[in-house]
């Protein structure tokens, strides 16, 4: 079974359909882990949208994710 927010007419991803897909999957998830999000990036923006749903978002403990300190709920230490 494949879960998709799109019908068979969507053949190739665009920035818009990729964003819609990511929001859709985030709504289904209980917790989300973000490996990296560049400051000001679309991924960082996506995280702010996901948090509006009340989802728990974790980040990897890395100097590259310092911009996510105030956004993410928890840290995954590896």
N, C-alpha and C positions, 0 to 999 in steps of 0.2 A: 504494500500500500504506500502510495506517495501522497504526502500532504503538501498542498500548494494553495496560495490565495488566488491563483490565476487559472484561467481556462486554457484550453489547447491552442488558442490563437497566439499566445505569447511564446515565441520561439527562441528569442535571444534576450539576455538580460540587458537592461539599460541602467543608468544611475538611479532613475526613479523606481523601476521595478525591483532593483536590488535593495533599495531602501525599504520599500513596501514589504518585501520578503523578510528582511531583518526584523522589522517591527512585528510582523506576523509571528515569526518564530519566537521572538522575545515574549510576546503575549502568552505563548504556550509554556514557556519555561518557568520553573520555580526559582531558579538562581542562574545568574549569568556570570561568566568569567571573561574578563577582558585581558588579553595578553599584552596589548600595547595600543595606545591611542596618542598620536602626535598632537601637540597643542594646536587647537583651532581646526582640527581635522573633522571629516565627516563621521569618523568613528567616535570621537569625543562628543560631537553633537548627538549621535545616536544614543550614547550613554545617558545624556541628559533627558532625552525623550523616554528611554526605558525606565528611568527613575520616577518619572511622572506616573507610571503604572503601579508604583509601590513595589517594584521588583528588588530583590537583593542582588547587588552587583559587587563582585570581587575583582581585585586586580593582583597581578604579580608584584611582589616587592622588588622593585628595580628602580634605579635612578632615572631610567627612561620614562617612568610612569609618575613622576612627581606631580605632574599637572592633574592627576586623578585623585590626589589625596582627599580633597574636599568632596569629590563626587561619589567615590566608592565606599561601600559599607565596610568591607573587610579586605584583608590582605592575605594572599596565599604565598607562603614562604617556601621557596624551593632551593 
